[in-house]
Amino acid sequence: MGKVYIVGAGPGDPELLTLKALKVIKKADVILYDRLINPEILLHAKPGCELVYVGKEDGKHILEQDKINFLLYEFARNNDVVVRLKGGDPFVFGRGGEEALFLKEKGIPFEIVPGVTSAISVPMYAGVPVTHRGVASSFVIVTGHGSKGQFPDINWKSLAGIDTVIFLMGIANRQKIAENLIKAGRSPETPVIFIEKGTTKEQKEIQSTLGEVAQGKIKVHPPAIFLVGEVVRLREKINWFEESLGEVQV
């Protein structure tokens, strides 16, 4: 009987992989990985490591979660080290908790390796701090879609008083999200930012207002973060990553 490591791979930049995640990846016999994993990370796998793609594209899973759970069980029975590699952090809308509960039920040893979550790191790469003294003292991370593709059941009133609201997986529902936030009391003039392919060289930022998003004026392509709040205005002065792309990296 082997051991399963549920590992967060970070938001995209391979240098944001943690040392512990790298160590586990290097000794893995099998790696089950998601769509948003940077291919450079998989290059660290040892020769002979079996790479199994279990990602999600265009709203459809290549494999349903139950089948992924079964694969974890089967691979753990026949290998010493099995890695379930997820983008960002496995416990932030990554279903890592579901997989951990399944493994516990089956008596399979497992360990959780936290990852750098895209919800905070991607805005950081766009020069947007999720909190800032005198501007934002609270933030929340919210799913942008519900189960089976339905619109998420969210207490919109509760979000009206939170300074920074970060939506993951919310691009397809961005117009409806903006409409609900405005109905809940957020000003249509509230600044928002969408950050596509964050922390990578293809990163793109689209800055707008909640009202324009609600009117369907903003075009965005996933994967992207949808952030709402006054902290967006700080981007003009803190946008370090875009400026550094032409510099020699350390």
Sine and cosine of phi, psi and omega as CSV:
sin_phi,cos_phi,sin_psi,cos_psi,sin_omega,cos_omega
0.00,0.00,0.80,-0.59,0.00,-1.00
-1.00,-0.07,-0.25,-0.97,-0.03,-1.00
-0.79,-0.61,0.62,-0.79,0.02,-1.00
-0.96,-0.27,0.76,-0.65,0.09,-1.00
-0.95,-0.32,0.88,-0.48,0.06,-1.00
-1.00,-0.06,0.95,-0.31,-0.27,-0.96
-0.89,-0.46,0.72,-0.69,0.13,-0.99
-1.00,0.02,0.79,-0.61,-0.06,-1.00
-1.00,-0.08,-0.03,1.00,-0.03,-1.00
1.00,0.07,-0.07,-1.00,-0.19,-0.98
-1.00,0.08,-0.19,0.98,-0.01,-1.00
0.47,-0.88,-0.74,0.67,0.06,-1.00
-0.91,0.42,0.89,-0.45,-0.06,-1.00
-0.88,0.47,-0.37,0.93,0.01,-1.00
-0.97,0.25,-0.14,0.99,0.07,-1.00
-1.00,-0.01,0.05,1.00,0.12,-0.99
-0.92,0.40,0.68,-0.73,0.00,-1.00
-0.97,0.25,0.37,-0.93,0.02,-1.00
-0.88,0.47,-0.60,0.80,0.00,-1.00
-0.93,0.37,-0.65,0.76,0.04,-1.00
-0.88,0.48,-0.68,0.73,0.01,-1.00
-0.87,0.49,-0.68,0.73,0.00,-1.00
-0.87,0.49,-0.69,0.72,-0.03,-1.00
-0.94,0.35,-0.66,0.75,0.01,-1.00
-0.87,0.49,-0.64,0.77,-0.04,-1.00
-0.92,0.40,-0.44,0.90,-0.03,-1.00
-0.97,-0.25,0.09,1.00,-0.05,-1.00
-0.94,0.35,0.63,-0.78,0.14,-0.99
-1.00,0.02,-0.52,0.85,0.01,-1.00
-0.65,-0.76,0.67,-0.75,0.10,-1.00
-0.80,-0.60,0.87,-0.50,0.12,-0.99
-0.98,-0.18,0.89,-0.45,-0.17,-0.98
-0.82,-0.58,0.42,-0.91,-0.03,-1.00
-1.00,-0.07,0.10,-1.00,-0.09,-1.00
-0.90,0.43,-0.62,0.79,-0.13,-0.99
-1.00,0.09,0.14,0.99,0.04,-1.00
-0.95,0.30,0.78,-0.63,0.06,-1.00
-0.91,0.41,0.81,-0.59,-0.03,-1.00
-0.83,0.55,-0.44,0.90,0.01,-1.00
-0.89,0.46,-0.51,0.86,0.00,-1.00
-0.91,0.40,-0.61,0.79,-0.03,-1.00
-0.93,0.36,-0.31,0.95,0.04,-1.00
-0.92,0.40,-0.29,0.96,0.02,-1.00
-0.98,0.17,-0.16,0.99,0.00,-1.00
-0.91,0.41,0.56,-0.83,-0.03,-1.00
-0.96,0.29,0.38,-0.93,0.06,-1.00
-0.84,0.55,0.72,-0.70,0.02,-1.00
1.00,-0.03,-0.16,0.99,0.03,-1.00
-0.91,0.41,0.73,-0.69,0.01,-1.00
-1.00,0.09,0.84,-0.54,0.00,-1.00
-0.97,-0.23,0.84,-0.54,-0.07,-1.00
-0.85,-0.53,0.89,-0.45,-0.01,-1.00
-0.99,0.10,0.83,-0.56,-0.01,-1.00
-0.75,-0.66,0.58,0.82,-0.12,-0.99
-0.98,0.19,-0.14,-0.99,-0.04,-1.00
-0.74,-0.67,0.76,-0.65,0.01,-1.00
-0.71,-0.71,0.65,-0.76,0.06,-1.00
0.78,0.63,0.65,0.76,0.07,-1.00
0.98,0.21,0.07,1.00,-0.03,-1.00
-0.84,-0.55,0.71,-0.71,0.06,-1.00
-0.98,0.19,0.70,-0.71,0.16,-0.99
-0.88,0.48,-0.67,0.74,0.10,-0.99
-0.77,-0.63,0.66,-0.75,0.09,-1.00
-0.94,0.34,0.36,-0.93,-0.08,-1.00
-0.85,0.52,-0.62,0.78,0.02,-1.00
-0.87,0.49,-0.61,0.80,0.01,-1.00
-0.95,0.30,-0.57,0.82,0.07,-1.00
-0.90,0.44,-0.69,0.73,0.04,-1.00
-0.85,0.52,-0.69,0.72,0.00,-1.00
-0.89,0.46,-0.66,0.75,0.03,-1.00
-0.89,0.46,-0.67,0.74,0.05,-1.00
-0.84,0.54,-0.69,0.73,0.00,-1.00
-0.89,0.45,-0.74,0.67,-0.04,-1.00
-0.92,0.40,-0.70,0.71,-0.01,-1.00
-0.91,0.41,-0.61,0.80,0.00,-1.00
-0.92,0.39,-0.48,0.88,0.02,-1.00
-0.95,0.31,-0.40,0.92,-0.13,-0.99
-0.86,-0.51,0.08,1.00,-0.01,-1.00
-0.63,-0.77,0.41,-0.91,-0.01,-1.00
-0.98,0.21,-0.69,0.72,-0.08,-1.00
-0.78,-0.63,0.89,-0.46,0.03,-1.00
-0.89,-0.47,0.77,-0.63,-0.01,-1.00
-0.92,-0.39,0.81,-0.59,0.16,-0.99
-0.98,-0.19,0.97,-0.23,-0.16,-0.99
-0.99,-0.16,0.85,-0.53,-0.08,-1.00
-0.83,-0.56,0.52,-0.85,0.08,-1.00
-0.93,0.36,0.52,-0.85,0.01,-1.00
0.92,0.40,-0.75,-0.66,0.04,-1.00
-0.93,-0.36,0.69,-0.72,-0.10,-1.00
-0.92,0.39,-0.30,0.95,-0.02,-1.00
-0.97,-0.22,0.13,0.99,0.07,-1.00
-0.94,-0.35,1.00,-0.03,-0.05,-1.00
0.80,0.60,0.57,0.82,-0.02,-1.00
-0.93,-0.38,0.04,1.00,-0.02,-1.00
0.89,0.46,0.29,0.96,0.04,-1.00
-0.90,0.43,-0.58,0.82,0.03,-1.00
-0.90,0.43,-0.64,0.77,0.02,-1.00
-0.89,0.45,-0.67,0.74,-0.01,-1.00
-0.93,0.36,-0.61,0.79,0.04,-1.00
-0.90,0.44,-0.67,0.74,0.03,-1.00
-0.90,0.44,-0.63,0.78,0.03,-1.00
-0.89,0.45,-0.73,0.69,-0.01,-1.00
-0.89,0.45,-0.63,0.78,0.05,-1.00
-0.87,0.49,-0.68,0.73,0.00,-1.00
-0.90,0.44,-0.56,0.83,-0.03,-1.00
-1.00,0.02,-0.04,1.00,0.01,-1.00
0.97,0.24,0.41,0.91,0.01,-1.00
-1.00,-0.06,0.83,-0.56,0.06,-1.00
-0.88,0.48,0.65,-0.76,0.01,-1.00
-0.54,-0.84,0.30,-0.95,0.05,-1.00
-0.59,-0.81,0.59,-0.80,0.03,-1.00
-0.98,-0.19,0.78,-0.62,0.07,-1.00
-0.91,-0.40,0.96,-0.26,-0.05,-1.00
-0.86,0.51,0.44,-0.90,0.06,-1.00
-0.80,-0.59,0.27,-0.96,0.07,-1.00
-0.95,0.30,0.89,-0.45,-0.05,-1.00
-0.97,0.26,0.65,-0.76,0.01,-1.00
-0.92,0.40,-0.42,0.91,-0.06,-1.00
-0.86,0.50,-0.50,0.87,-0.01,-1.00
-0.95,-0.32,-0.64,0.77,-0.09,-1.00
-0.95,0.31,-0.60,0.80,0.00,-1.00
-0.91,0.41,-0.74,0.67,0.11,-0.99
-0.85,0.53,-0.59,0.80,0.02,-1.00
-0.87,0.50,-0.64,0.76,0.02,-1.00
-0.94,0.34,-0.29,0.96,0.06,-1.00
-0.99,-0.11,0.08,1.00,-0.01,-1.00
0.98,0.18,0.40,0.91,-0.03,-1.00
-0.88,-0.47,0.96,-0.27,0.09,-1.00
-0.97,0.23,0.68,-0.73,-0.04,-1.00
-0.96,0.29,-0.37,0.93,0.16,-0.99
-0.76,-0.65,0.47,-0.88,0.02,-1.00
-0.33,-0.94,0.74,-0.67,-0.06,-1.00
-0.84,0.54,0.77,-0.63,0.01,-1.00
0.99,0.13,-0.11,0.99,-0.01,-1.00
-0.86,-0.51,-0.76,0.64,-0.06,-1.00
-0.56,-0.83,0.86,-0.52,0.02,-1.00
-0.94,-0.35,0.07,1.00,0.01,-1.00
-0.52,-0.86,0.48,-0.88,0.11,-0.99
-0.52,-0.85,0.36,-0.93,0.00,-1.00
-0.61,-0.80,0.56,-0.83,0.06,-1.00
-0.94,-0.33,0.81,-0.59,-0.14,-0.99
-0.79,-0.62,0.62,-0.79,0.10,-1.00
-0.96,0.27,0.64,-0.77,-0.01,-1.00
-1.00,-0.08,-0.03,1.00,0.08,-1.00
-0.53,-0.85,0.48,-0.88,-0.02,-1.00
-1.00,-0.05,-0.14,-0.99,0.01,-1.00
-0.94,0.35,0.55,-0.84,0.03,-1.00
0.83,0.56,0.54,0.84,0.10,-1.00
0.98,0.20,0.07,1.00,-0.01,-1.00
-0.98,0.21,0.35,-0.94,0.06,-1.00
-0.93,0.37,0.70,-0.72,-0.10,-1.00
-0.91,0.42,0.58,-0.82,0.07,-1.00
-1.00,0.06,0.98,-0.18,-0.13,-0.99
-0.84,-0.55,0.61,-0.79,0.12,-0.99
-0.99,0.15,1.00,0.02,-0.11,-0.99
-0.90,0.44,-0.56,0.83,0.02,-1.00
-0.87,0.49,-0.58,0.81,-0.02,-1.00
-0.93,0.38,-0.42,0.91,-0.01,-1.00
-0.99,0.13,-0.31,0.95,-0.09,-1.00
-0.89,0.46,-0.52,0.86,-0.04,-1.00
-0.99,-0.13,0.07,1.00,0.01,-1.00
-1.00,-0.06,0.75,-0.66,-0.14,-0.99
-0.88,0.47,-0.77,0.64,-0.06,-1.00
-0.86,-0.51,0.83,-0.56,0.01,-1.00
-0.89,-0.45,0.83,-0.56,-0.06,-1.00
-0.90,-0.43,0.87,-0.50,0.02,-1.00
-0.97,-0.23,0.79,-0.61,0.15,-0.99
-0.97,-0.24,0.61,-0.79,0.01,-1.00
0.85,0.52,0.58,0.81,-0.07,-1.00
-0.92,-0.40,0.23,0.97,-0.09,-1.00
-0.93,0.37,-0.71,0.70,-0.02,-1.00
-0.89,0.46,-0.51,0.86,-0.04,-1.00
-0.97,-0.22,0.31,0.95,-0.14,-0.99
-0.86,0.51,-0.64,0.77,-0.02,-1.00
-0.91,0.41,-0.70,0.72,-0.01,-1.00
-0.93,0.37,-0.58,0.81,0.06,-1.00
-0.88,0.47,-0.74,0.67,0.00,-1.00
-0.88,0.47,-0.67,0.74,0.03,-1.00
-0.86,0.51,-0.70,0.72,-0.02,-1.00
-0.93,0.37,-0.60,0.80,0.03,-1.00
-0.91,0.41,-0.63,0.78,0.03,-1.00
-0.92,0.39,-0.68,0.73,0.05,-1.00
-0.88,0.47,-0.52,0.85,-0.03,-1.00
-0.98,0.18,-0.16,0.99,0.07,-1.00
0.82,-0.57,-0.09,1.00,0.04,-1.00
-0.96,0.27,0.63,-0.78,0.01,-1.00
-0.93,0.36,0.65,-0.76,0.08,-1.00
-0.88,0.47,-0.32,0.95,0.00,-1.00
-1.00,0.07,-0.03,1.00,0.02,-1.00
-0.84,0.53,0.80,-0.61,0.01,-1.00
-0.94,0.33,0.57,-0.82,0.06,-1.00
-0.71,-0.70,0.33,-0.94,0.10,-1.00
-0.60,-0.80,0.65,-0.76,0.16,-0.99
-0.94,-0.34,0.72,-0.70,-0.01,-1.00
-0.83,-0.56,0.95,-0.32,-0.01,-1.00
-1.00,0.05,0.63,-0.78,0.09,-1.00
0.74,0.68,0.75,0.66,-0.09,-1.00
-0.86,0.51,0.58,-0.81,0.03,-1.00
0.96,0.30,0.12,0.99,0.05,-1.00
-0.93,-0.37,0.17,-0.99,0.01,-1.00
-0.93,0.38,-0.26,0.97,0.03,-1.00
-1.00,-0.08,0.18,0.98,-0.03,-1.00
-0.84,0.54,0.70,-0.71,0.03,-1.00
-0.70,-0.71,0.66,-0.75,-0.05,-1.00
-0.87,-0.49,0.75,-0.66,0.06,-1.00
-0.85,-0.52,0.94,-0.35,-0.03,-1.00
-0.98,-0.19,0.65,-0.76,-0.05,-1.00
-0.37,-0.93,-0.41,-0.91,0.07,-1.00
-0.79,-0.61,0.30,-0.95,0.00,-1.00
-0.88,0.48,-0.62,0.78,0.00,-1.00
-0.89,0.45,-0.67,0.74,0.01,-1.00
-0.92,0.40,-0.60,0.80,0.04,-1.00
-0.91,0.41,-0.67,0.74,0.01,-1.00
-0.89,0.45,-0.46,0.89,0.03,-1.00
-1.00,0.09,-0.01,1.00,0.04,-1.00
0.97,0.25,0.43,0.90,-0.08,-1.00
-1.00,0.05,-0.24,0.97,-0.16,-0.99
-0.97,-0.22,0.80,-0.59,0.06,-1.00
-0.99,-0.16,0.78,-0.63,-0.03,-1.00
-0.65,-0.76,0.55,-0.84,0.03,-1.00
-0.87,-0.49,0.77,-0.64,0.04,-1.00
-0.95,0.31,0.38,-0.93,0.01,1.00
-0.98,0.21,0.66,-0.75,-0.02,-1.00
-0.43,-0.90,0.46,-0.89,0.10,-1.00
-0.99,-0.11,0.62,-0.78,0.04,-1.00
-0.89,-0.45,0.94,-0.35,-0.07,-1.00
-0.87,-0.49,0.70,-0.71,-0.04,-1.00
-0.85,-0.53,0.78,-0.62,0.07,-1.00
0.45,-0.89,0.28,-0.96,-0.04,-1.00
-0.91,0.41,-0.33,0.94,0.02,-1.00
-0.88,0.47,-0.33,0.94,0.02,-1.00
-0.86,0.51,-0.51,0.86,-0.03,-1.00
-0.92,0.40,-0.30,0.95,0.01,-1.00
-0.97,0.23,-0.24,0.97,-0.06,-1.00
-0.84,0.55,-0.61,0.79,-0.06,-1.00
-0.84,0.55,-0.55,0.83,-0.04,-1.00
-0.99,-0.14,-0.39,0.92,-0.13,-0.99
-0.94,-0.34,0.10,1.00,-0.10,-1.00
-0.95,0.32,0.96,0.29,-0.12,-0.99
-0.97,0.25,-0.59,0.80,-0.15,-0.99
-0.93,0.37,-0.71,0.71,0.01,-1.00
-0.86,0.52,-0.65,0.76,-0.01,-1.00
-0.94,0.33,-0.46,0.89,-0.09,-1.00
-1.00,0.08,-0.18,0.98,-0.09,-1.00
-0.88,0.48,-0.49,0.87,0.01,-1.00
-1.00,0.00,-0.02,1.00,-0.03,-1.00
-1.00,-0.05,0.30,-0.95,0.11,-0.99
-0.96,0.29,0.83,-0.56,-0.04,-1.00
-0.99,0.14,0.57,-0.82,0.01,-1.00
-0.99,0.13,0.00,0.00,0.00,0.00
